[in-house]
Amino acid sequence: MKYFVMSKVKELFGLPEFARLLTDKWPDAQVEWITDPDDNYSLEFRVPLERFRVDGALDREGSYIAFVGELLDCVEFARWCRSLVPPHAPLISVLTPE
């Protein structure tokens, strides 16, 4: 399954800030910046977690994060994403078949 955490606000997730917070939380995380301007994503990441890992990407506008992984790992990651956003900022979580 593929999961999304989305916002209607552009740049809700600042690109360099997101990468820094991700590696602060998970020092073994891998972040790769995407330089192709035609790509929808600005960075991809791989986060090793206790059970397995979460692989994902942040879009160029900083308004959504797409990620895949085992359910419990994705729940942990989605909770962390929510912690980055002010409580009053609405987010949408979506689950889609790959």
N, C-alpha and C positions, 0 to 999 in steps of 0.2 A: 504494500500500500504506500501511497505517496501522501504526505501531509503538508499542509500549508498553514502558515500563520500570516495573516494579511491585515493591512490597514488601508483606510481610504486616504490617509495622509502620506504625502511623498516625504521621503527622507526621515521617516519615523525611526528607522534604524540607520544611523550614520555609518557609512562604509568603513572608514578606518577605525572608528570607535567600536563597531561591532567586532571587527577582527581582533582588536586588542582585548575586549572583554571576553571573547571566546577563548583566546589563548591564556588569559588570566585564570579563567574558570577551569579549563582543561589544558594544562601545559603541553600535553602530548598531541593536541589537536594539530592538524595540518591545514593550512590556508593557502589557497592559490588564487592570485589575482588574475582575472580574465581581461586581456587587453584588446580583444576584438570588439570594436564599437558596435557591430551588428548583433552581438550576442545579447540576449535578454538579461544575463546575469553579470554581475561585477566581480563576484568572488565565489569560489567553491570551497567547501570545507569537509573534513573527515574528522569526526570526534570519537575517539575510543571511550567507551563507557564500561561500566562494571560487567554487564552481560555481553554485549556485542559492540556495535558502533552505530553512529548516525552519520549519514552522508547527506550533504545538502548544498544549497546555493542561495545567495542573496541577490535580489534583482538590482538592476542599475539605479533605480529610483529610491531604493531603500524602503520600499513599501510592503514587500513580502519576502518570506523565507520559505523555500520548498525543501523538504527533507524526506528521507526514507530510512527505515530501520525497523527493528523489532518494536512491538507496541509499547512495552514498558520503557524502553530507551527513549522512544519518541515522546512519551508522556513527560519524562524527566526533562528532555530538551525543550519541549513546548512550555513547561513551567518556568524554565530559566528564561526563555524568550519573553514571557509575560512579565517577569521581574525587571526587564529592561525598560519597560514602558510605564509611564505614569498611570496610576489606577483609573483615572477618569478617561483615558484614551481607549476607545473601543477597538477591539481586535476581533477578527473572524478566524476561526480554525476550521479547516476543511480536510476531509479524508477522501481520497479518490483512488480507484483501482489504477494500477500502473499500466 
